[in-house]
């Protein structure tokens, strides 16, 4: 079985590492401080309250030639600096799987690694980083889809990656509409994340702010149509409210970033939407206001 190498050990990366380890799949962590770093045990606190202790091998950039599958779980703004040292070192047959909130990293990765099969993964599993590990806060779906020609041409690889993810995760499958799923998650995150980051409240607080969410979706609708998505405004409002209710107890990742004084992914959420809208000659004043308000907090 090929080894998963995880780049980015925040909440989602640690959750993936723990769940893959639990399903007896080989997994390693790629760290900029590499094998020299202390190899402490990590802990995955499962949904049922039990704890898995795991200790995957740590790799450094010099080990790039050995990486068989690279799962990139950094924040969107870390993708480029984290992958840059691997250019020319990562075997060209190694699939790269990008798993982060937002959009806007793909073009750079395609150019930097033109021959590697590139996949996009999307997950709605909830996780919160703990000092020495991660808390799994909610089950969700994970989707994997081919994002470049090398990935599309290798359907056996796509099926194998999805099957292996399905061994580890509550619901994981291959998606042939990954671009739509990316946009759907983009819309959800571009509404829930800044609103909760600004209010400091849990996702569930948005259930009482349906009108504001409807206004934000109405504003995005012409852009979504221009992107080829024929869903009604109501569809988008329902999706946002559904995720807010399913993750009602969670603090969004942006709320946690702002509360902890970390940079946010706003440039890959509202920022990405604003760039796409500008190219289409569409104004998004409500998204613009959210973007500016988060930038002022950062
Ligand atoms: O993806 C999320 C995030 O916080 O980044 C949601 C779905 C909003 C869950 O909190």
py3Dmol code that shows the C-alpha trace and the ligand (Angstrom):
import py3Dmol

protein = """\
ATOM      1  CA  UNK A   1       0.000   0.000   0.000  1.00  0.00           C
ATOM      2  CA  UNK A   2       1.368   3.451  -0.892  1.00  0.00           C
ATOM      3  CA  UNK A   3       2.283   5.805   1.939  1.00  0.00           C
ATOM      4  CA  UNK A   4       0.316   9.013   2.492  1.00  0.00           C
ATOM      5  CA  UNK A   5       2.529  11.949   3.269  1.00  0.00           C
ATOM      6  CA  UNK A   6       0.751  14.840   4.956  1.00  0.00           C
ATOM      7  CA  UNK A   7       1.997  18.371   4.490  1.00  0.00           C
ATOM      8  CA  UNK A   8       0.386  20.741   6.993  1.00  0.00           C
ATOM      9  CA  UNK A   9      -0.318  19.513  10.499  1.00  0.00           C
ATOM     10  CA  UNK A  10      -3.103  21.834  11.589  1.00  0.00           C
ATOM     11  CA  UNK A  11      -6.535  20.557  12.616  1.00  0.00           C
ATOM     12  CA  UNK A  12      -7.490  18.944   9.293  1.00  0.00           C
ATOM     13  CA  UNK A  13      -4.014  17.526   8.587  1.00  0.00           C
ATOM     14  CA  UNK A  14      -3.769  15.994  12.066  1.00  0.00           C
ATOM     15  CA  UNK A  15      -7.291  14.574  11.737  1.00  0.00           C
ATOM     16  CA  UNK A  16      -6.424  13.005   8.380  1.00  0.00           C
ATOM     17  CA  UNK A  17      -3.168  11.601   9.785  1.00  0.00           C
ATOM     18  CA  UNK A  18      -4.989  10.085  12.777  1.00  0.00           C
ATOM     19  CA  UNK A  19      -7.832   8.596  10.742  1.00  0.00           C
ATOM     20  CA  UNK A  20      -5.488   7.158   8.095  1.00  0.00           C
ATOM     21  CA  UNK A  21      -3.276   5.704  10.845  1.00  0.00           C
ATOM     22  CA  UNK A  22      -6.330   4.224  12.572  1.00  0.00           C
ATOM     23  CA  UNK A  23      -7.283   2.452   9.327  1.00  0.00           C
ATOM     24  CA  UNK A  24      -3.799   0.850   9.276  1.00  0.00           C
ATOM     25  CA  UNK A  25      -2.572   2.832   6.266  1.00  0.00           C
ATOM     26  CA  UNK A  26       1.059   3.968   6.110  1.00  0.00           C
ATOM     27  CA  UNK A  27       1.240   7.691   6.851  1.00  0.00           C
ATOM     28  CA  UNK A  28       4.066  10.161   7.422  1.00  0.00           C
ATOM     29  CA  UNK A  29       4.236  13.884   8.185  1.00  0.00           C
ATOM     30  CA  UNK A  30       6.329  16.237   6.069  1.00  0.00           C
ATOM     31  CA  UNK A  31       7.799  18.985   8.235  1.00  0.00           C
ATOM     32  CA  UNK A  32      10.031  21.891   7.349  1.00  0.00           C
ATOM     33  CA  UNK A  33      12.093  21.008  10.450  1.00  0.00           C
ATOM     34  CA  UNK A  34      12.056  17.411   9.153  1.00  0.00           C
ATOM     35  CA  UNK A  35      13.250  14.319  10.936  1.00  0.00           C
ATOM     36  CA  UNK A  36      15.245  16.447  13.396  1.00  0.00           C
ATOM     37  CA  UNK A  37      12.077  17.536  15.172  1.00  0.00           C
ATOM     38  CA  UNK A  38      11.025  15.791  18.369  1.00  0.00           C
ATOM     39  CA  UNK A  39       8.914  12.773  17.464  1.00  0.00           C
ATOM     40  CA  UNK A  40       6.279  13.212  20.151  1.00  0.00           C
ATOM     41  CA  UNK A  41       3.146  11.085  20.274  1.00  0.00           C
ATOM     42  CA  UNK A  42       0.046  12.683  18.762  1.00  0.00           C
ATOM     43  CA  UNK A  43      -3.489  12.140  20.024  1.00  0.00           C
ATOM     44  CA  UNK A  44      -6.735  11.896  18.114  1.00  0.00           C
ATOM     45  CA  UNK A  45      -9.756  12.431  20.344  1.00  0.00           C
ATOM     46  CA  UNK A  46     -12.503  10.526  18.597  1.00  0.00           C
ATOM     47  CA  UNK A  47     -16.169  11.506  18.438  1.00  0.00           C
ATOM     48  CA  UNK A  48     -17.054   8.819  21.014  1.00  0.00           C
ATOM     49  CA  UNK A  49     -14.629  10.387  23.521  1.00  0.00           C
ATOM     50  CA  UNK A  50     -11.931   7.699  23.178  1.00  0.00           C
ATOM     51  CA  UNK A  51      -8.353   8.602  22.267  1.00  0.00           C
ATOM     52  CA  UNK A  52      -6.016   7.151  19.657  1.00  0.00           C
ATOM     53  CA  UNK A  53      -2.314   7.722  20.247  1.00  0.00           C
ATOM     54  CA  UNK A  54      -0.274   7.649  17.071  1.00  0.00           C
ATOM     55  CA  UNK A  55       3.232   8.489  16.020  1.00  0.00           C
ATOM     56  CA  UNK A  56       3.838   8.695  12.263  1.00  0.00           C
ATOM     57  CA  UNK A  57       7.383   9.077  10.915  1.00  0.00           C
ATOM     58  CA  UNK A  58       8.442  12.671  10.208  1.00  0.00           C
ATOM     59  CA  UNK A  59       9.981  13.455   6.823  1.00  0.00           C
ATOM     60  CA  UNK A  60      11.959  16.511   5.761  1.00  0.00           C
ATOM     61  CA  UNK A  61      12.263  18.224   2.396  1.00  0.00           C
ATOM     62  CA  UNK A  62      15.341  16.086   1.607  1.00  0.00           C
ATOM     63  CA  UNK A  63      13.075  13.024   1.663  1.00  0.00           C
ATOM     64  CA  UNK A  64      10.843  14.442  -1.089  1.00  0.00           C
ATOM     65  CA  UNK A  65      12.042  11.803  -3.566  1.00  0.00           C
ATOM     66  CA  UNK A  66      10.422   9.075  -1.434  1.00  0.00           C
ATOM     67  CA  UNK A  67       6.954  10.627  -1.255  1.00  0.00           C
ATOM     68  CA  UNK A  68       4.325   8.388  -2.844  1.00  0.00           C
ATOM     69  CA  UNK A  69       1.152  10.442  -2.228  1.00  0.00           C
ATOM     70  CA  UNK A  70       1.202  14.034  -1.041  1.00  0.00           C
ATOM     71  CA  UNK A  71      -1.856  15.271   0.845  1.00  0.00           C
ATOM     72  CA  UNK A  72      -1.524  19.050   1.279  1.00  0.00           C
ATOM     73  CA  UNK A  73      -3.571  20.249   4.255  1.00  0.00           C
ATOM     74  CA  UNK A  74      -1.931  23.593   4.906  1.00  0.00           C
ATOM     75  CA  UNK A  75      -3.956  26.794   4.935  1.00  0.00           C
ATOM     76  CA  UNK A  76      -4.528  28.102   1.409  1.00  0.00           C
ATOM     77  CA  UNK A  77      -1.972  30.906   1.848  1.00  0.00           C
ATOM     78  CA  UNK A  78       0.698  28.368   2.881  1.00  0.00           C
ATOM     79  CA  UNK A  79       0.328  26.092  -0.159  1.00  0.00           C
ATOM     80  CA  UNK A  80       2.880  27.893  -2.324  1.00  0.00           C
ATOM     81  CA  UNK A  81       5.607  28.429   0.324  1.00  0.00           C
ATOM     82  CA  UNK A  82       5.139  24.849   1.583  1.00  0.00           C
ATOM     83  CA  UNK A  83       5.357  23.255  -1.875  1.00  0.00           C
ATOM     84  CA  UNK A  84       8.080  25.473  -3.375  1.00  0.00           C
ATOM     85  CA  UNK A  85      10.977  23.522  -1.733  1.00  0.00           C
ATOM     86  CA  UNK A  86       9.659  20.310  -3.342  1.00  0.00           C
ATOM     87  CA  UNK A  87       9.885  21.589  -6.938  1.00  0.00           C
ATOM     88  CA  UNK A  88      12.222  19.328  -8.899  1.00  0.00           C
ATOM     89  CA  UNK A  89      12.450  16.866  -5.974  1.00  0.00           C
ATOM     90  CA  UNK A  90       8.977  15.317  -5.833  1.00  0.00           C
ATOM     91  CA  UNK A  91       8.710  12.334  -8.216  1.00  0.00           C
ATOM     92  CA  UNK A  92       6.544  13.340 -11.197  1.00  0.00           C
ATOM     93  CA  UNK A  93       4.329  10.283 -10.655  1.00  0.00           C
ATOM     94  CA  UNK A  94       3.397  11.359  -7.102  1.00  0.00           C
ATOM     95  CA  UNK A  95      -0.199  12.555  -6.906  1.00  0.00           C
ATOM     96  CA  UNK A  96      -0.703  15.885  -5.140  1.00  0.00           C
ATOM     97  CA  UNK A  97      -4.012  16.268  -3.320  1.00  0.00           C
ATOM     98  CA  UNK A  98      -4.989  19.788  -2.236  1.00  0.00           C
ATOM     99  CA  UNK A  99      -7.339  19.929   0.740  1.00  0.00           C
ATOM    100  CA  UNK A 100      -7.990  23.450   1.999  1.00  0.00           C
ATOM    101  CA  UNK A 101     -10.723  26.047   2.273  1.00  0.00           C
ATOM    102  CA  UNK A 102     -11.118  28.502  -0.570  1.00  0.00           C
ATOM    103  CA  UNK A 103      -9.858  28.626  -4.134  1.00  0.00           C
ATOM    104  CA  UNK A 104      -6.964  30.210  -5.967  1.00  0.00           C
ATOM    105  CA  UNK A 105      -3.961  27.942  -5.348  1.00  0.00           C
ATOM    106  CA  UNK A 106      -4.532  25.483  -8.159  1.00  0.00           C
ATOM    107  CA  UNK A 107      -3.030  27.433 -11.065  1.00  0.00           C
ATOM    108  CA  UNK A 108       0.290  27.886  -9.296  1.00  0.00           C
ATOM    109  CA  UNK A 109       0.469  24.184  -8.333  1.00  0.00           C
ATOM    110  CA  UNK A 110      -0.344  23.122 -11.913  1.00  0.00           C
ATOM    111  CA  UNK A 111       2.482  25.301 -13.222  1.00  0.00           C
ATOM    112  CA  UNK A 112       4.989  24.272 -10.557  1.00  0.00           C
ATOM    113  CA  UNK A 113       4.262  20.527 -10.890  1.00  0.00           C
ATOM    114  CA  UNK A 114       3.015  20.196 -14.494  1.00  0.00           C
ATOM    115  CA  UNK A 115       3.398  16.412 -14.728  1.00  0.00           C
ATOM    116  CA  UNK A 116       2.096  15.342 -11.307  1.00  0.00           C
ATOM    117  CA  UNK A 117      -1.497  14.137 -11.136  1.00  0.00           C
ATOM    118  CA  UNK A 118      -3.347  16.899  -9.245  1.00  0.00           C
ATOM    119  CA  UNK A 119      -6.490  16.218  -7.207  1.00  0.00           C
ATOM    120  CA  UNK A 120      -8.777  18.438  -5.171  1.00  0.00           C
ATOM    121  CA  UNK A 121     -10.282  17.106  -1.972  1.00  0.00           C
ATOM    122  CA  UNK A 122     -13.073  18.696   0.008  1.00  0.00           C
ATOM    123  CA  UNK A 123     -14.135  17.679   3.471  1.00  0.00           C
ATOM    124  CA  UNK A 124     -16.839  18.745   5.877  1.00  0.00           C
ATOM    125  CA  UNK A 125     -15.392  16.790   8.811  1.00  0.00           C
ATOM    126  CA  UNK A 126     -14.952  19.085  11.777  1.00  0.00           C
ATOM    127  CA  UNK A 127     -11.681  19.204  13.720  1.00  0.00           C
ATOM    128  CA  UNK A 128     -10.038  21.380  16.346  1.00  0.00           C
ATOM    129  CA  UNK A 129      -6.300  21.436  17.008  1.00  0.00           C
ATOM    130  CA  UNK A 130      -5.210  20.431  20.495  1.00  0.00           C
ATOM    131  CA  UNK A 131      -1.771  21.000  21.959  1.00  0.00           C
ATOM    132  CA  UNK A 132      -0.583  17.489  21.070  1.00  0.00           C
ATOM    133  CA  UNK A 133      -3.100  16.368  18.509  1.00  0.00           C
ATOM    134  CA  UNK A 134      -6.611  16.945  17.366  1.00  0.00           C
ATOM    135  CA  UNK A 135     -10.245  16.722  18.428  1.00  0.00           C
ATOM    136  CA  UNK A 136     -12.653  15.280  15.851  1.00  0.00           C
ATOM    137  CA  UNK A 137     -15.699  17.525  16.310  1.00  0.00           C
ATOM    138  CA  UNK A 138     -18.038  16.186  13.646  1.00  0.00           C
ATOM    139  CA  UNK A 139     -18.411  13.587  10.920  1.00  0.00           C
ATOM    140  CA  UNK A 140     -18.781  14.861   7.390  1.00  0.00           C
ATOM    141  CA  UNK A 141     -18.329  13.971   3.757  1.00  0.00           C
ATOM    142  CA  UNK A 142     -15.047  13.959   1.862  1.00  0.00           C
ATOM    143  CA  UNK A 143     -14.904  14.230  -1.916  1.00  0.00           C
ATOM    144  CA  UNK A 144     -11.952  13.737  -4.230  1.00  0.00           C
ATOM    145  CA  UNK A 145     -11.794  14.841  -7.858  1.00  0.00           C
ATOM    146  CA  UNK A 146      -9.233  15.051 -10.643  1.00  0.00           C
ATOM    147  CA  UNK A 147      -8.017  18.609 -11.302  1.00  0.00           C
ATOM    148  CA  UNK A 148      -5.534  18.287 -14.181  1.00  0.00           C
ATOM    149  CA  UNK A 149      -4.986  16.167 -17.276  1.00  0.00           C
ATOM    150  CA  UNK A 150      -2.509  13.817 -15.579  1.00  0.00           C
ATOM    151  CA  UNK A 151      -5.114  13.042 -12.900  1.00  0.00           C
ATOM    152  CA  UNK A 152      -7.976  12.696 -15.385  1.00  0.00           C
ATOM    153  CA  UNK A 153      -5.900  10.326 -17.504  1.00  0.00           C
ATOM    154  CA  UNK A 154      -5.281   7.985 -14.556  1.00  0.00           C
ATOM    155  CA  UNK A 155      -8.679   6.836 -13.387  1.00  0.00           C
ATOM    156  CA  UNK A 156      -7.173   3.757 -11.667  1.00  0.00           C
ATOM    157  CA  UNK A 157      -5.173   6.119  -9.444  1.00  0.00           C
ATOM    158  CA  UNK A 158      -8.224   8.282  -8.727  1.00  0.00           C
ATOM    159  CA  UNK A 159     -10.264   5.223  -7.733  1.00  0.00           C
ATOM    160  CA  UNK A 160      -7.453   3.867  -5.552  1.00  0.00           C
ATOM    161  CA  UNK A 161      -7.007   7.178  -3.694  1.00  0.00           C
ATOM    162  CA  UNK A 162     -10.757   7.512  -3.118  1.00  0.00           C
ATOM    163  CA  UNK A 163     -11.032   3.882  -1.964  1.00  0.00           C
ATOM    164  CA  UNK A 164      -8.163   4.346   0.485  1.00  0.00           C
ATOM    165  CA  UNK A 165      -9.702   7.569   1.839  1.00  0.00           C
ATOM    166  CA  UNK A 166     -12.990   5.680   2.259  1.00  0.00           C
ATOM    167  CA  UNK A 167     -11.204   3.120   4.478  1.00  0.00           C
ATOM    168  CA  UNK A 168     -10.252   5.920   6.853  1.00  0.00           C
ATOM    169  CA  UNK A 169     -13.060   8.483   6.713  1.00  0.00           C
ATOM    170  CA  UNK A 170     -16.774   8.238   7.551  1.00  0.00           C
ATOM    171  CA  UNK A 171     -17.914   9.044   4.014  1.00  0.00           C
ATOM    172  CA  UNK A 172     -15.413   9.531   1.197  1.00  0.00           C
ATOM    173  CA  UNK A 173     -15.866   9.060  -2.532  1.00  0.00           C
ATOM    174  CA  UNK A 174     -14.739  10.138  -5.951  1.00  0.00           C
ATOM    175  CA  UNK A 175     -16.594  13.118  -7.396  1.00  0.00           C
ATOM    176  CA  UNK A 176     -16.910  13.864 -11.094  1.00  0.00           C
ATOM    177  CA  UNK A 177     -18.209  17.349 -10.285  1.00  0.00           C
ATOM    178  CA  UNK A 178     -15.405  18.490  -8.025  1.00  0.00           C
ATOM    179  CA  UNK A 179     -15.372  21.989  -9.569  1.00  0.00           C
ATOM    180  CA  UNK A 180     -18.988  22.516  -8.515  1.00  0.00           C
ATOM    181  CA  UNK A 181     -18.296  21.094  -5.048  1.00  0.00           C
ATOM    182  CA  UNK A 182     -15.322  23.461  -4.715  1.00  0.00           C
ATOM    183  CA  UNK A 183     -17.524  26.425  -5.575  1.00  0.00           C
ATOM    184  CA  UNK A 184     -20.258  25.250  -3.254  1.00  0.00           C
ATOM    185  CA  UNK A 185     -17.819  25.061  -0.355  1.00  0.00           C
ATOM    186  CA  UNK A 186     -16.350  28.400  -1.417  1.00  0.00           C
ATOM    187  CA  UNK A 187     -19.765  30.086  -1.168  1.00  0.00           C
ATOM    188  CA  UNK A 188     -20.491  28.441   2.195  1.00  0.00           C
ATOM    189  CA  UNK A 189     -17.103  29.416   3.655  1.00  0.00           C
ATOM    190  CA  UNK A 190     -17.190  32.928   2.159  1.00  0.00           C
ATOM    191  CA  UNK A 191     -20.413  33.557   4.102  1.00  0.00           C
ATOM    192  CA  UNK A 192     -20.142  31.543   7.331  1.00  0.00           C
ATOM    193  CA  UNK A 193     -16.465  32.196   8.036  1.00  0.00           C
ATOM    194  CA  UNK A 194     -16.274  36.018   7.866  1.00  0.00           C
ATOM    195  CA  UNK A 195     -19.674  36.511   9.523  1.00  0.00           C
ATOM    196  CA  UNK A 196     -18.709  34.341  12.499  1.00  0.00           C
ATOM    197  CA  UNK A 197     -15.158  35.709  12.609  1.00  0.00           C
ATOM    198  CA  UNK A 198     -16.611  39.218  12.922  1.00  0.00           C
ATOM    199  CA  UNK A 199     -19.242  38.312  15.521  1.00  0.00           C
ATOM    200  CA  UNK A 200     -17.006  35.892  17.460  1.00  0.00           C
ATOM    201  CA  UNK A 201     -19.949  33.492  17.642  1.00  0.00           C
ATOM    202  CA  UNK A 202     -20.514  29.836  16.788  1.00  0.00           C
ATOM    203  CA  UNK A 203     -21.757  28.801  13.330  1.00  0.00           C
ATOM    204  CA  UNK A 204     -25.230  28.122  14.752  1.00  0.00           C
ATOM    205  CA  UNK A 205     -25.673  31.842  15.509  1.00  0.00           C
ATOM    206  CA  UNK A 206     -26.174  32.370  11.751  1.00  0.00           C
ATOM    207  CA  UNK A 207     -29.453  30.470  11.821  1.00  0.00           C
ATOM    208  CA  UNK A 208     -30.989  33.685  13.185  1.00  0.00           C
ATOM    209  CA  UNK A 209     -29.452  35.779  10.382  1.00  0.00           C
ATOM    210  CA  UNK A 210     -31.271  34.255   7.402  1.00  0.00           C
ATOM    211  CA  UNK A 211     -32.018  37.585   5.728  1.00  0.00           C
ATOM    212  CA  UNK A 212     -28.395  38.651   5.696  1.00  0.00           C
ATOM    213  CA  UNK A 213     -27.428  35.276   4.257  1.00  0.00           C
ATOM    214  CA  UNK A 214     -30.143  35.587   1.596  1.00  0.00           C
ATOM    215  CA  UNK A 215     -28.782  39.031   0.622  1.00  0.00           C
ATOM    216  CA  UNK A 216     -25.241  37.659   0.355  1.00  0.00           C
ATOM    217  CA  UNK A 217     -26.451  34.741  -1.803  1.00  0.00           C
ATOM    218  CA  UNK A 218     -28.552  37.046  -4.012  1.00  0.00           C
ATOM    219  CA  UNK A 219     -25.488  39.195  -4.620  1.00  0.00           C
ATOM    220  CA  UNK A 220     -23.386  36.121  -5.579  1.00  0.00           C
ATOM    221  CA  UNK A 221     -26.064  34.600  -7.797  1.00  0.00           C
ATOM    222  CA  UNK A 222     -25.150  36.367 -11.096  1.00  0.00           C
ATOM    223  CA  UNK A 223     -21.509  35.307 -10.662  1.00  0.00           C
ATOM    224  CA  UNK A 224     -22.526  31.719  -9.906  1.00  0.00           C
ATOM    225  CA  UNK A 225     -24.705  31.688 -13.019  1.00  0.00           C
ATOM    226  CA  UNK A 226     -21.845  33.094 -15.076  1.00  0.00           C
ATOM    227  CA  UNK A 227     -19.695  30.218 -13.764  1.00  0.00           C
ATOM    228  CA  UNK A 228     -22.282  27.854 -15.242  1.00  0.00           C
ATOM    229  CA  UNK A 229     -24.166  26.885 -12.069  1.00  0.00           C
ATOM    230  CA  UNK A 230     -27.906  26.968 -12.726  1.00  0.00           C
ATOM    231  CA  UNK A 231     -29.092  26.579  -9.109  1.00  0.00           C
ATOM    232  CA  UNK A 232     -31.599  29.082  -7.738  1.00  0.00           C
ATOM    233  CA  UNK A 233     -30.772  31.710  -5.098  1.00  0.00           C
ATOM    234  CA  UNK A 234     -32.807  29.642  -2.621  1.00  0.00           C
ATOM    235  CA  UNK A 235     -30.559  26.626  -3.266  1.00  0.00           C
ATOM    236  CA  UNK A 236     -27.486  28.574  -2.103  1.00  0.00           C
ATOM    237  CA  UNK A 237     -29.268  29.997   0.950  1.00  0.00           C
ATOM    238  CA  UNK A 238     -30.381  26.495   1.943  1.00  0.00           C
ATOM    239  CA  UNK A 239     -26.855  25.084   1.552  1.00  0.00           C
ATOM    240  CA  UNK A 240     -25.350  27.810   3.746  1.00  0.00           C
ATOM    241  CA  UNK A 241     -28.025  27.386   6.421  1.00  0.00           C
ATOM    242  CA  UNK A 242     -27.729  23.587   6.309  1.00  0.00           C
ATOM    243  CA  UNK A 243     -23.988  23.720   6.999  1.00  0.00           C
ATOM    244  CA  UNK A 244     -24.515  26.359   9.722  1.00  0.00           C
ATOM    245  CA  UNK A 245     -27.035  24.059  11.398  1.00  0.00           C
ATOM    246  CA  UNK A 246     -24.937  20.872  10.964  1.00  0.00           C
ATOM    247  CA  UNK A 247     -21.902  22.645  12.443  1.00  0.00           C
ATOM    248  CA  UNK A 248     -23.927  24.797  14.870  1.00  0.00           C
ATOM    249  CA  UNK A 249     -21.644  24.058  17.830  1.00  0.00           C
ATOM    250  CA  UNK A 250     -18.417  24.765  15.889  1.00  0.00           C
ATOM    251  CA  UNK A 251     -16.440  27.928  15.784  1.00  0.00           C
ATOM    252  CA  UNK A 252     -15.501  28.408  12.122  1.00  0.00           C
ATOM    253  CA  UNK A 253     -11.836  28.175  11.186  1.00  0.00           C
ATOM    254  CA  UNK A 254     -11.760  31.912  10.479  1.00  0.00           C
ATOM    255  CA  UNK A 255     -13.335  32.702  13.833  1.00  0.00           C
ATOM    256  CA  UNK A 256     -10.540  30.649  15.446  1.00  0.00           C
ATOM    257  CA  UNK A 257      -7.865  32.313  13.286  1.00  0.00           C
ATOM    258  CA  UNK A 258      -9.044  35.815  14.206  1.00  0.00           C
ATOM    259  CA  UNK A 259      -9.478  34.906  17.895  1.00  0.00           C
ATOM    260  CA  UNK A 260      -5.917  33.530  17.974  1.00  0.00           C
ATOM    261  CA  UNK A 261      -4.370  36.420  16.055  1.00  0.00           C
ATOM    262  CA  UNK A 262      -3.447  34.245  13.052  1.00  0.00           C
ATOM    263  CA  UNK A 263      -3.720  35.238   9.370  1.00  0.00           C
ATOM    264  CA  UNK A 264      -7.012  34.192   7.757  1.00  0.00           C
ATOM    265  CA  UNK A 265      -7.929  32.597   4.425  1.00  0.00           C
ATOM    266  CA  UNK A 266     -10.030  35.623   3.399  1.00  0.00           C
ATOM    267  CA  UNK A 267      -7.949  36.199   0.223  1.00  0.00           C
ATOM    268  CA  UNK A 268      -8.933  32.706  -0.962  1.00  0.00           C
ATOM    269  CA  UNK A 269     -12.618  33.103   0.014  1.00  0.00           C
ATOM    270  CA  UNK A 270     -14.105  36.619  -0.420  1.00  0.00           C
ATOM    271  CA  UNK A 271     -10.887  37.699  -2.150  1.00  0.00           C
ATOM    272  CA  UNK A 272     -11.218  34.934  -4.760  1.00  0.00           C
ATOM    273  CA  UNK A 273     -14.905  35.755  -5.334  1.00  0.00           C
ATOM    274  CA  UNK A 274     -14.075  39.457  -5.743  1.00  0.00           C
ATOM    275  CA  UNK A 275     -11.328  38.678  -8.294  1.00  0.00           C
ATOM    276  CA  UNK A 276     -13.647  36.415 -10.307  1.00  0.00           C
ATOM    277  CA  UNK A 277     -16.476  38.949 -10.133  1.00  0.00           C
ATOM    278  CA  UNK A 278     -14.217  41.808 -11.231  1.00  0.00           C
ATOM    279  CA  UNK A 279     -13.153  39.793 -14.294  1.00  0.00           C
ATOM    280  CA  UNK A 280     -16.842  39.381 -15.152  1.00  0.00           C
ATOM    281  CA  UNK A 281     -17.722  43.032 -14.490  1.00  0.00           C
ATOM    282  CA  UNK A 282     -19.935  42.106 -11.512  1.00  0.00           C
ATOM    283  CA  UNK A 283     -19.968  44.188  -8.308  1.00  0.00           C
ATOM    284  CA  UNK A 284     -20.082  42.424  -4.917  1.00  0.00           C
ATOM    285  CA  UNK A 285     -20.388  45.240  -2.364  1.00  0.00           C
ATOM    286  CA  UNK A 286     -21.466  42.954   0.502  1.00  0.00           C
ATOM    287  CA  UNK A 287     -18.526  40.560  -0.032  1.00  0.00           C
ATOM    288  CA  UNK A 288     -16.257  43.587  -0.420  1.00  0.00           C
ATOM    289  CA  UNK A 289     -17.407  44.864   2.971  1.00  0.00           C
ATOM    290  CA  UNK A 290     -16.793  41.456   4.611  1.00  0.00           C
ATOM    291  CA  UNK A 291     -13.364  41.285   2.978  1.00  0.00           C
ATOM    292  CA  UNK A 292     -12.394  44.717   4.269  1.00  0.00           C
ATOM    293  CA  UNK A 293     -13.750  44.091   7.754  1.00  0.00           C
ATOM    294  CA  UNK A 294     -11.701  40.864   8.071  1.00  0.00           C
ATOM    295  CA  UNK A 295      -8.593  42.541   6.653  1.00  0.00           C
ATOM    296  CA  UNK A 296      -8.994  45.239   9.301  1.00  0.00           C
ATOM    297  CA  UNK A 297      -9.100  42.521  12.017  1.00  0.00           C
ATOM    298  CA  UNK A 298      -6.119  40.530  10.687  1.00  0.00           C
TER     299      UNK A 298
END
"""
ligand_1 = """\
10
LIG
O -15.306 24.730 6.770
C -15.706 25.325 7.758
C -14.727 26.191 8.441
O -14.914 26.537 9.591
O -13.728 26.526 7.801
C -17.151 25.236 8.177
C -17.868 24.309 7.207
C -17.770 26.596 8.139
C -17.321 24.593 9.519
O -16.932 25.387 10.580
"""
view = py3Dmol.view(width=600, height=400)
view.addModel(protein, "pdb")
view.setStyle({"model": 0}, {"cartoon": {"style": "trace"}})
view.addModel(ligand_1, "xyz")
view.setStyle({"model": 1}, {"stick": {}})
view.zoomTo()
view.show()
